[in-house]
Amino acid sequence: MKSLIYQILKYSSKKLLKRYNPTIIGVVGNVGKTSMRANMVLFLEQFSPVGTNIDNYNTPIGITLSFMDEKYPGKNIFAWLRIIFKALSKSWFGDSEFAPIWVLEIGVDSPGDMDEFITDFLEFDVVVFGFIGEHPVHLAQFKDKKQLIKEDAKILRALKSDGTLIIDGDDSVLKPIYRKRDNVITFGFGDTNIKASDFKVAIEVMNTEDRWSNYHSSIVPKGKFKVEYKGSSIPFQVEYVLGKHQVNSILPSIALGLVDGMNLVDISQQVQRIVPVKGRLRCLEGIKDTLLIDDTYNSAPAAMAMALDSLSRLKAKGVRKVAILGEMKELGSESKAIHQDIGSLAAETVDVCIGVGEDAKDILLSFHKNNPKGLYHWFSNSEEAASQIVDFITPDDIILVKGSQSSRMEKVSAVLLANKRYRTELLTRQSEEWI
C-alpha cells in the first residue's frame, strides 16, 4: 500500500516538474546541510518564491509530499486518500502556486538510497555538497566512509550538463569528487574559490519589543568575517551566527548570488535575512541567569567538535562553561574512539562535562583523563538528566546542550530554558507527536 501511494505521488510530482520546469538545487552532505538549505531559501526568497522540504522530509516520499505541500498523515487512511486526490488533481490541472525554485535536502542512510532520487525523478541545476568529515554519521549501514561518500556523490549523475557544483573545499575527503569537473565553486576557510576569514563573534543583548515578539529572546550573537572572491574582499556581519562552522552554511548562498551575477557588496546585504533556527547553536536565556546554547537538533562528531569550538571562543572571566553532551548513534565500529575524542576536546574547553546515554560514558572517561580537576557526571538518558540537571547548574554558567536526535537532548534544554512559555517557538521537537 505504501509503495502504491509513493508511486502515485511520484507520478504526480514528475508531471508538475515537467510542466513548470523549476530550478532545482539539491543539498547533500553530513554536517550542516539543513542549515545550508534554510539559509539558501531565505536568500533566494528575496527574489522569487521558493519551495523546499517540509520540516526534515528528505526521503523520496518526503520530497513528493513537499511538492504537494502536505505533511505525513501517519496511518490516517482518509488523509492519505485526500492527499492522493490532491496529487492527481495537480498532475492533471497544474498548480499555479508551484514554486519556480526548489531547494531540496537529500538524505541517504544506506547503500542504494540515492538511486530512488535520481532514477527517473529529479534533475538538478545546482548541487550543494557539504561537509562529510573523518567520522560521518549514518555510517552504520555502510561498509566504510568511502562507500557513504560514493552514495552521496551519485547525485552528480543527475546534475545537468551545464549545472553547477558548489562544494566544501575545506573537506579533503571530497576532493576526488570535483578534481576533474567543470563548473565547480569551492567554499570554505582554506584555499577555495569563495574564502572566508577572520571570523569573530560577539554576543549582544537587544532587549527590544521587536526582538521579543519575533524571536522570544534578547540574546543576539553576531558573527563577523571577511569573504574573498576573485581578488575582492568584503566584510560581512550576520546576526545569529555563533560558530565558525555556521559561516560555511552561509557560503553556498553567497555562491548562488555570485553565479547569478551579483557582487559581494550586494550579497553582504542580502544575507542579513538569516534568522535563528531552532536547535542549531541557538543562544537563549537560561535559568539562574545562565546563557543556554541549545544545539539539540542533531549531531555528527564533526558538528559536536565544532560546537565545542564555538563554546571555546566565548571569553568570560570567572564564568563556568558546562557541556551537556548526548551520545551519538550510527557511528559504526569507531563509536568508542570517536566519543573519546570528543571527551578530549571537551577537556580543553569546559569546566563541567555531563554525559547522557551509554556511549557518553566514553566521553566522560576521556574528559576526566585529560582534565582531572574538571567536574563530570553521567545520566542514563535525557529524561533522567532533565529531572536532575538543575542541581548541577550555578548562576552565570554558559551551558552547551548537544546530542544526536535519538538522544532527545531538547528535553534537557526545556528544563534549563528560562522562557518556558515560549518552549514550542524556541526548541526543536516540541510538537505533540514528539512529546
Number of C-alpha atoms within 10 A of each C-alpha: 6 8 9 9 15 17 14 16 27 21 16 24 24 18 18 22 19 11 12 14 14 18 16 22 24 23 25 26 24 25 23 22 22 23 17 25 25 21 23 26 22 18 23 19 14 12 8 12 14 21 21 24 23 18 10 13 20 21 19 23 20 21 24 24 22 21 24 21 16 17 14 15 11 8 8 9 10 10 15 17 12 10 21 18 14 16 27 17 13 18 20 11 9 16 15 8 8 19 17 15 19 21 24 27 24 24 21 20 18 16 15 12 17 21 18 13 21 18 12 11 15 17 23 25 17 24 26 26 26 25 26 24 20 13 18 24 24 19 21 19 14 17 12 14 19 13 15 24 18 14 19 25 18 16 23 21 13 21 21 13 12 10 18 22 23 24 28 28 24 20 16 12 16 21 14 9 14 18 9 8 10 12 12 17 21 23 28 24 22 15 12 17 18 22 21 25 17 11 18 17 21 15 16 12 11 13 12 10 12 12 15 13 10 10 18 18 22 19 21 22 20 17 21 20 17 17 22 17 17 8 5 10 15 15 15 19 18 21 20 22 28 29 23 23 21 20 21 23 26 22 25 26 25 24 24 21 20 16 12 9 9 13 15 21 13 10 19 17 12 17 24 15 14 18 16 17 20 18 22 24 25 22 27 25 18 24 20 15 13 21 22 25 26 28 28 29 22 23 28 23 26 22 21 24 17 17 25 21 18 20 23 15 15 15 9 11 6 8 14 18 20 25 24 22 30 33 26 26 20 17 19 17 11 12 20 15 13 20 23 20 18 22 28 20 20 30 23 14 20 22 18 23 25 23 27 29 20 15 19 25 23 21 31 27 17 21 28 18 13 16 20 11 12 15 16 21 14 20 19 15 19 23 16 15 22 18 12 13 18 14 7 12 18 15 13 18 22 23 26 26 25 33 29 22 18 14 23 23 31 25 22 25 30 21 19 25 23 20 16 15 10 14 17 13 14 25 25 25 20 15 9 6 6 8 7
